[in-house]
Amino acid sequence: MWILVDQYTGQVGYKGGVKANGLNADPPVIDCSGWVALLLSAGMKAANRTVGAELFSSFDIAAVDTWSDRMIGRLEQRSGCVSEGDRIRLDLLPQYATIGLRQGGGAWANNHPRPRGITHIVQVIRRPGDGMPFVSEAQGWSAPCGLRLMPLANWLDVTRDYLRRGDAWAVDPFAERSRRTGQAAPPARI
């Protein structure tokens, strides 16, 4: 995941409704769920390679290629756990949490049923070497628009107004790896 973040952060703009294929556009663009799906797919494939077994099936990997609300729901269903609102804290988050936020979004947000109303999604990643947590996101509402990277603690501070019950949910997309290998999370190199 870090390789993708390093390659594209600051180089790719934001465009709603555009998934990974937007990275081939000129100029390259992507939306938040497209970016998180790409990161998670890469992380799941890397976890499979790291342990030399299929922890995540092709169905598991394909299941994250969806819009933000549905992605959080599918990951919650698979992991059996979700944190909500004020439980989304630096000391309580899974190492590689996926976080969904209800941030409005206008008419485009009505494109699919959204039981929780999640319209933005981000991915916690770890820097290789020291394991420092960051949030990687495709952001269209605040500057700079596009792919950006922010230390997790800073992101939690600037996002505090959205981290309320009924407005924010965090899931552990790598919970299956934890259950099957006894390891809490993928190594930082994923």
Summary of the structure (lengths in Angstrom):
residues: 190
radius of gyration: 15.3
end to end distance: 5.3
largest distance: 44.4
contacts: 616
relative contact order: 0.22
helix: 39%
strand: 18%
